[in-house]
Amino acid sequence: MKRFLNILLVFFAVGGLFTVLFFGIYGAVQSTKTHEQPSTETTLSELPKPEKTGGVRGQLGIDKNINESTIDQYLGRSDAVYRDMRMLVDEANYENIQGDSYLSGYVEGFEVVPYPKIVNVTGLPAEVGQSYTGTTLFTQTEDNVIANYKESMAFLEYYFPKDKKIFLMCGGGGYAGMMKNLLVELGWPEDQIWVVGGYWYYDGDHAVKVKRDDNGLITYDFWKVPYHDIEFGYMNEK
C-alpha cells in the first residue's frame, strides 16, 4: 500500500511539472507573438486641403502643398490612389516646351491612365500642336460632358474611386489639371483630388526610369509602366 501511495505521489508530481512547463512555454510563445506581430492598423496623417499654387502653375491646377517637391511624403497611403494621365507616346510635340512626348519615367506607386483617351483634349499650348484625336470615353462640349459608351462611367469609378483620395500627375501638369476638372464636373468631391503636377519637374527618390540612352541610342522600357490602356472594341456604344 505504501509503495502504491509513493507511485501515486510521483505521478502527480510529474504531471504537475509537465503542466507548469506547458503553460510556461505557451505563455512565452504568446508573449513573443505579441511583440513580433504589432497591429497592422496605422493612423494616416491628415492631408492639407487642395489649394492651387500661384502663377501659371496655378492655372494648371497644380497644388500648393502636395506637388512634385513634396509628393514623396504622401506616397503609399492605403486611403489613396495615384494616377499619371499620360499616354505612352503622345501625338503632341512636347519637346517644343522642354518636355517629352514619350513617357520617359513615372513616380513609383502611380498607375498610368491615358487622359487623351478619356476625353477629347482641348486647350494645349499652340507650340505643342494637337494630341490624340481618336475614340474617347467621353466627349466634352462647351455645355456638357457626354458619355460615349455604356461603360464610360464605370471605367472612371473603377480607376478613380470616389471613396479614395486621388493624386494626379502627368508630364507638365496640364492633363492632371484637366482630369481633376472632368472628375469634379462629373460629381467627384473636389476636396479629395490633388493635382500633383508634372513628372518632368520631379526630383524625388521614387522615380522609375523608362527612357534609356545607350551611347546615343534612345530606347523606352515601356514594359516597366503600369499602363491601363482603354480597349474601345470591348465596350458598348450608347
N, C-alpha and C positions, 0 to 999 in steps of 0.2 A: 504493500500500500504506500509506504514511504517512497519507494522507488517511483511509483506511478505519479505521486504528487510532484516529485523533483522533475520528472519529464514534462509534466503539465506546466510547471513554472518556467522551464526553459523554453517551451513552445510559445507561451505568451510573451516572454522577454524578447525572443527573436522576432515574433510578429510585431511587437511594438517598435522594435528597431527599424524594421522594414517600412512601417507606417511613417515613422519620423523621416526616414531617408526619402520616401516617395514624395511627401508633401514639401520637404525641403527643396528637392530638385525641381518639382513642379513650380514652386514659388519663385525659384531663381530663374527658371526659363521664362515665366510670365513677366518677371521684372525686366529681364533682358529684352523681351519683345517690346515692352512698353517704352524702353529707352531707344531701341533701334528703329522703331516704326512710329515716328511722330505723326501727328494728324496731318493729312494732306490738305486740309482746309486752310486757305490763306486769305488774308484780308487785302483786297485790291485797293490801291490808293485811289483817292478821289481825283478825277481828271478836271483840269481847268475847262470852263465852258468854251466852246468855239468862239473865236474872236479874230476877225480879219486884221491882218497887219496893214501898214500904211503903204502908200505909193502904188506903183504898177503891180507889185506882188499882191497887194490887197485887192486890186481889180480882178485878179485871177481867183480870188477867194482864199489865198494861202493864209494859214493860221498864224497868229502872232506868237502863240505859246508852244504849239506842237507842230514842228516843221522839220526840215532836213537837218537842222543843227541839234534838235532835241529828241527826235523820234526814237533813238536807241533806248531812252529811258522808259518808253511805253510799249516796247515790243513784248510779245509772248503773253499777253493778257488773255485769260480764258473767257472774258466777257466781251471780246472784240474780234472783228475780222479785219484783215489787211488786204487791200486791193490796189493793184497797179493797173492803170487804164490804157496802157499802150498796146499796139499791135506788135507782132514780131518784126515785121517790116512795114513801115508806113509809106504811103504813096506821096505824102507831103515831104518837101525838101527841108528838113530841119537843120541840115548842115548850114543853111544860109543864116541861121541865128545861133551858130556855135553849138548846135545840138547834134543828135544822131538819129537818122530815120530808122536805123536798125536798133533793136533793143540790145543795148550794149552791156547791161547788167541790171540788177534789181536788189532791193533790200531784203535780206533774209526774213522769211515769215510772210512776205507779201505774195499773193497769188495774182496772176495776170489775167485780166478780162478785157478784151478789146473794145474800148468805148466807141470807135467808129462803126462797129457792127451792132451796137446797141441802138444808136440813134444817129440820124444824119448830122454831120459836123458842119457848123457854121461859125463865122467869126474868127477864123485863123488869120494871123498876120499875112499881109499880101505877099511878103517875100518868101514864104514857105510854099505858096501855091495851095493846091487842093488835096485833101486827104481822100481816103477810100470813099467811093460813091456807089457801092453795090447795095445789096439787100441788107436791111436793118430790122431789128426787133420792133422799133418804134419810128414813127415819122413825126417830127416836131414842126409845127407851123407857128405863125405869129400868135395864134389864139389858143392852140391846143396841142396835146400830145396824143397821138393815135397809135394804138397797138396794132401791129400788122399781123400778128399770129395769136392764136388762142393761148399759146404757151408763153407769151412775152412777159406777162406779169409774174408768172410762176418762176421764170428764169431769174428775174430781178430779186424776188423774195428769197430764192434759194441762195444766191451768191451775195446778196446784200440784206441779210435778215434784219427785220425791224427791231428785234429784241436784243440786238448787239450794238456795241459801239462800232463805228465804221471809220477806218483810216484810209484815205485815198491819196495815191501818188500817181505820177506819170513821168514824162521826161522833163518838162519845164514847169508844169503846174496847171496848164490850160485844160487838158482833158479831165483832170481831177476836179477842178472847179466846175466844169460843165456837168460832170457826173453828179456832183452834190446838188446843183440846181435842178437837174432832172428828177432826182430822187425826192427832193423836197416838193416839187410840183406834183409828184405822183402820190404824196401823202406820207413820206418818211419824216420822222421828227428831226428838225433842223439842228437841235442842240445835241444830237447824238452822232453827228458826222463832222469829221475834221479833214480839211484839205491840207495834207502834209507838205505838198509842193512837188519838186522835181528831183528825180534821181541824178540828173546832170550836176546838181549842186550838193549832192550828199557826200560827206567826207567822214562818215562814221565807221564803226568797227564791224558792220554786218553786211558789207557789200558782197554780192555773189557776182563775180565777173563772168560775162558771157563773151565779150569781144576779146579776141586773141590776135596778137601781132607776132607772127613767126618770120623774123627777118624781113619785114616789109610786106609779107603776105597776110592780109587781114581775113580772119575767119570768125564765125559766130557759133558758139556751142549752144544752140537753141534747145538741145536735149536737157539742159540744166533747168529750163524755165518751167515752173508750174503754170502752164498756159491753158486757159479754158476757152477754146475756140467755140464758135456758135455754128452748129450744123443745121442750116435752114431746111435742108431737104427732108429732115425728120420731123418738121413742125407742120402744123395745120394753119393755113391762111384763114383770116377772119372774113 
